[in-house]
């Protein structure tokens, strides 16, 4: 994806090339559909800089090829869930159905994890492995489930991790507390939900760092993200698949555990000590108690 390519190459761009990149990332997605002369004018650079950016940085043969690819991406980005459902070829369970599903999911997971940019993954790991940062995570209609999963893992290996439910009062309360010590893990996928984007923007204004989990077309939050972790969403069903994003979240949490080292192990053992006590206590009756009695109570 073009926006992802630009984001990953920002660190190696010249000052003039960065101006072109900022126009393409922070403006409307259609900015690149204007003529190269107009794009150069918007960025305050020469036409030669735009041409060099498109060919050397992005790898297109020429500006026309760049625009063709951009048109296709914009078209894919605005596809509604209803359109995606209609265009999907559905089939009932039959011989080989599970095998085909496994292959499709496996390919998406593999492409997502192998496609992670090392610099972006490293930046996200550093942010989450710094115990001085508080971590909040939030997502949209479905992706909040993966946000909750990431929180469930991280809170076992480090303190100060919180899930923000997709409810207005909870998000308002979380934003009221956010500051420069915070890291926001935002999950935002096509159709890109406004409240998640506004939360991320307000958190950024308050000085927080943003780690974005998104799809290949990139949520608008990518413009302000400090670390970008895209994942595939194509799977065997007509619904966007979250399995690749779960794999990305697991890859990141594993890297964080490695970065934390002994402190993660100590926190995990302390967390597990409490959790194991409660898990072991409730299913078991006290020795000698009558069948069906509540643990800790004697039979009457």
Secondary structure, 3 states (H helix, E strand, C coil): CHHHHHHHHHHHCCHHHHHHHHHHHHCCHHHHHCCHHHHHHHHCCCHHHHHHHHHHHCCCCCHHHHHHHHHHHHHHHCCCHHHHHHHCCCCCCCCCHHHHHHHHHHHHHHHHHHCCCHHHHHHHHHHHHCCCCEEEEECCCCCHHHHHHHHHHHHHHCCCEEECCCCHHHHHHHHHHCCCCEEEEEEECCCCCHHHHHHHHHHHHCCCEEEEEECCCCCHHHHCCCEEEECCCCCCCCCCCCHHHHHHHHHHHHHHHHHHCHHHHHHHHHHHHHHHHHHHHHHCCCCCCCCCCCCCCCCC
